[in-house]
Amino acid sequence: MGANNIDLRKVPAKLTVDLTNKGDRLHYVRGRIEDGTFTPIGRQESHALFGLSQSNALLRVAVGESLKSGAIVDVQIWD
């Protein structure tokens, strides 16, 4: 498994907020997918575990990428 490859099932979902990766590294945004929508949960810093504990999906956001609310995105989910 490569450093940027997480082997989870992907499903399409409608994004509920605008997201932008202004950093210099790939981001995986923790969130919840429900009824076909993806919503980020909690703080996204690596030490903030509450959002991770409440999430069931990850959204990969590339360096410099901007996503608009309402966009259809592929999220990685776990059961």
Legacy VTK file of the C-alpha trace (Angstrom):
# vtk DataFile Version 3.0
C-alpha trace
ASCII
DATASET POLYDATA
POINTS 79 float
0.000 0.000 0.000
1.439 3.378 -1.019
1.588 6.378 1.287
-1.287 8.081 -0.569
-3.368 4.953 -1.132
-6.037 3.983 1.380
-7.853 0.874 0.211
-11.436 1.771 1.135
-14.607 1.506 -0.933
-15.494 4.744 -2.759
-18.992 6.142 -3.208
-20.256 9.412 -4.714
-21.726 12.010 -2.359
-22.881 15.626 -2.478
-20.564 17.960 -0.557
-22.354 20.152 2.017
-19.657 22.839 2.440
-16.921 24.565 0.427
-13.453 23.041 0.980
-10.029 24.275 -0.132
-6.622 22.747 0.453
-4.237 25.706 0.703
-1.481 23.561 2.196
1.435 21.816 0.577
0.278 18.261 1.389
-2.617 16.031 0.438
-5.540 16.242 2.895
-7.979 13.553 3.943
-11.027 15.293 5.424
-12.874 13.277 8.066
-16.615 13.416 7.830
-19.941 11.684 7.782
-21.844 10.431 4.772
-25.611 10.236 5.265
-28.402 10.170 2.695
-25.929 10.732 -0.128
-24.299 13.829 1.382
-20.830 14.290 2.901
-20.301 16.690 5.804
-16.898 17.287 7.458
-16.963 16.668 11.217
-14.957 18.408 13.914
-11.485 19.814 13.720
-9.320 18.294 11.004
-5.956 18.505 12.801
-4.147 15.181 13.304
-4.484 15.332 17.113
-8.254 16.001 17.039
-9.795 12.557 17.445
-13.438 13.493 18.117
-14.169 14.099 14.424
-12.531 10.811 13.512
-14.554 8.928 16.143
-17.812 10.325 14.722
-16.926 9.926 11.041
-17.605 7.129 8.597
-15.859 8.536 5.521
-12.820 10.371 4.187
-12.629 12.893 1.369
-9.293 13.236 -0.424
-8.482 16.879 -1.251
-5.403 17.412 -3.408
-2.916 20.258 -2.920
-4.434 23.475 -4.275
-7.823 21.856 -4.891
-11.038 23.788 -4.198
-14.399 22.042 -3.935
-17.736 23.857 -3.851
-20.759 22.996 -1.762
-23.108 20.878 -3.863
-20.303 19.251 -5.855
-20.453 15.491 -6.310
-17.282 13.997 -4.825
-15.968 10.465 -4.308
-15.603 9.646 -0.614
-13.934 6.628 0.917
-16.131 4.846 3.451
-15.793 2.169 6.081
-18.435 0.126 7.887
LINES 1 80
79 0 1 2 3 4 5 6 7 8 9 10 11 12 13 14 15 16 17 18 19 20 21 22 23 24 25 26 27 28 29 30 31 32 33 34 35 36 37 38 39 40 41 42 43 44 45 46 47 48 49 50 51 52 53 54 55 56 57 58 59 60 61 62 63 64 65 66 67 68 69 70 71 72 73 74 75 76 77 78
